[in-house]
């Protein structure tokens, strides 16, 4: 079970590191894990309601209002309320990482439940970047979370306890929820349902529906 947690944390750190490399080729990882793709700044001048939302329309348009991540971008441990953490089966105190841009919460039972990490990559990170490089992820599924464009992805097959959900909430802002299910978690083989459910909670909190 400790091994599972390390994977989640390492992946979260990689996501933040890659997202900050705005001048790197997105297909050339700068970490030792060559199975993941880089993300970088990809600002768009298109309106979020236009047919082509970003630089080349790789990601779906944002049809709703853009959401600000400013309140959480350096304090990710505030992404869930105490009541929501209880609903997710998590302990109340999260562990901040990456200068507060990421936070990890663990359950009481690491085998029977799931660990979550929420990450707010640097400003300018876009969903478009992930969509354009989706072929580099063994598992990548286009999706929608609370009416915002999203994707479920993983560096494995997303059927063995681990999945990440990235949500585009503005043309130059995303957040990522990673779920790592314990081996006895009923949703171990469908972990993307866990990360997507938690991502929906974060979206509602960004809207102010806390």
C-alpha positions in Angstrom: 0.0 0.0 0.0 2.9 2.4 0.5 4.0 1.6 -3.0 0.6 2.8 -4.3 0.9 6.1 -2.5 4.4 6.8 -3.8 3.1 6.4 -7.4 0.4 8.9 -6.9 2.7 11.5 -5.3 5.4 11.0 -7.9 2.9 11.4 -10.7 1.5 14.6 -9.1 5.0 16.1 -8.9 5.7 15.1 -12.5 2.5 16.8 -13.7 3.5 20.0 -12.0 7.0 19.9 -13.2 6.0 19.2 -16.8 3.3 21.9 -16.8 5.9 24.5 -15.8 8.2 23.7 -18.7 6.5 26.1 -21.1 9.4 26.2 -23.5 9.8 22.5 -23.8 8.6 20.3 -26.6 5.4 18.7 -25.1 6.4 15.3 -26.5 9.8 15.2 -24.8 9.5 14.6 -21.1 12.1 16.3 -18.9 11.9 13.7 -16.1 13.1 10.2 -16.0 9.6 8.8 -16.8 9.5 8.7 -20.5 6.0 7.3 -20.6 4.4 10.7 -19.8 4.1 13.8 -21.9 5.0 17.3 -21.0 2.4 20.0 -20.7 3.1 23.7 -21.2 1.6 27.1 -21.5 -0.6 27.4 -24.6 -2.5 30.7 -24.2 -5.4 31.2 -26.6 -7.0 34.4 -28.0 -10.2 32.6 -28.8 -13.3 33.1 -26.8 -14.2 30.2 -24.5 -17.6 30.0 -26.2 -16.1 29.9 -29.8 -16.1 26.7 -31.8 -12.3 26.4 -31.5 -11.5 27.1 -27.9 -7.7 27.0 -28.0 -4.8 27.3 -30.4 -5.9 24.6 -32.8 -9.2 23.4 -31.3 -7.8 20.1 -30.0 -9.8 20.3 -26.8 -13.6 20.9 -26.6 -14.9 24.4 -26.1 -15.8 25.7 -22.6 -19.4 26.4 -22.9 -20.0 27.8 -19.4 -18.3 30.7 -17.6 -14.6 30.5 -17.0 -13.7 29.8 -13.4 -10.8 31.2 -11.5 -8.4 28.9 -9.7 -6.7 31.8 -7.8 -8.0 30.8 -4.4 -6.7 27.3 -4.6 -3.6 27.5 -6.9 -1.3 28.0 -3.9 -3.5 26.4 -1.3 -4.7 23.2 -2.9 -5.5 21.7 0.5 -8.6 24.0 0.5 -10.0 22.3 -2.6 -12.4 20.2 -0.4 -14.4 21.1 2.6 -14.2 18.9 5.7 -17.6 17.5 5.0 -16.6 16.6 1.4 -13.5 14.9 2.7 -15.6 12.8 5.0 -17.9 11.9 2.1 -14.8 10.8 0.1 -13.6 8.7 3.1 -10.5 10.8 3.6 -8.7 12.0 6.7 -9.2 15.8 7.3 -5.6 16.9 7.1 -4.1 17.0 3.6 -0.4 17.1 2.9 0.6 20.2 0.8 3.2 19.8 -1.9 4.8 21.9 -4.6 4.5 25.1 -2.6 0.9 24.5 -2.0 -0.1 23.8 -5.6 -0.8 20.2 -4.8 -2.4 18.4 -1.8 -2.7 14.8 -1.0 -5.4 13.2 1.3 -5.3 9.7 2.6 -8.0 7.4 3.9 -7.9 5.6 7.2 -7.7 2.3 5.4 -5.2 2.5 2.6 -6.1 -0.9 1.3 -9.9 -0.7 1.3 -10.2 3.0 0.2 -8.5 5.6 -2.0 -5.9 8.3 -1.8 -6.5 11.5 -3.7 -4.2 14.3 -4.9 -5.4 17.7 -6.3 -3.0 19.7 -8.4 -3.3 23.2 -9.8 -0.6 23.5 -12.5 1.0 26.9 -13.3 -1.1 29.6 -15.0 -1.1 29.1 -18.7 -1.4 25.3 -18.6 -4.2 24.3 -20.9 -6.4 21.2 -21.6 -5.6 21.7 -25.2 -2.0 20.7 -24.5 -3.1 17.4 -23.1 -5.5 16.6 -25.9 -2.9 17.3 -28.6 -0.5 14.8 -26.9 -3.1 12.2 -25.8 -1.4 9.6 -28.0 1.5 9.5 -25.5 -0.8 8.3 -22.7 -1.6 4.5 -22.7 -5.0 5.5 -21.4 -6.7 8.7 -22.4 -10.5 9.3 -22.5 -12.1 12.5 -23.5 -14.8 13.4 -21.0 -16.8 16.2 -19.3 -17.0 17.1 -15.7 -19.8 19.4 -14.4 -20.3 20.7 -18.0 -16.6 21.5 -18.4 -14.3 19.8 -20.9 -12.1 17.2 -19.3 -10.1 14.0 -19.8 -9.3 10.9 -17.9 -5.8 9.6 -18.4 -3.0 7.5 -16.9 0.5 6.3 -17.7 -0.8 2.7 -17.4 -4.2 1.3 -18.5 -6.3 3.1 -15.9 -7.7 -0.3 -14.8 -5.4 -1.1 -11.9 -6.2 1.5 -9.2 -4.8 4.7 -10.7 -6.4 7.4 -12.8 -6.1 11.2 -13.2 -8.9 13.6 -14.4 -7.9 16.9 -15.8 -10.5 19.6 -16.2 -10.3 22.8 -18.2 -12.1 25.6 -16.3 -10.7 28.5 -18.3 -8.8 28.8 -21.6 -5.5 29.0 -19.7 -6.4 27.2 -16.4 -6.8 23.5 -15.5 -6.7 21.4 -12.4 -6.0 17.7 -12.0 -7.4 15.1 -9.6 -5.5 11.9 -9.2 -7.0 8.9 -7.5 -5.1 5.8 -6.3 -7.4 3.1 -5.1 -6.4 0.5 -2.6 -6.3 -3.1 -3.8 -9.6 -3.9 -1.9 -11.4 -0.7 -3.0 -14.6 -1.8 -5.0 -13.6 0.6 -7.7 -10.0 -0.5 -8.0 -10.6 -1.6 -11.7 -12.4 1.6 -12.5 -10.4 4.3 -10.8 -11.4 7.0 -13.3 -14.8 7.1 -11.7 -13.2 8.1 -8.5 -11.0 10.9 -9.9 -13.9 12.2 -12.0 -16.3 12.3 -9.0 -13.7 14.2 -6.9 -13.1 16.5 -9.9 -16.8 17.4 -10.0 -16.6 18.4 -6.4 -13.7 20.7 -7.0 -15.5 22.3 -10.0 -18.5 23.1 -7.8 -16.2 24.5 -5.1 -14.5 26.7 -7.7 -18.0 28.0 -8.6 -18.5 28.9 -5.0 -21.0 26.1 -4.3 -19.3 25.0 -1.0 
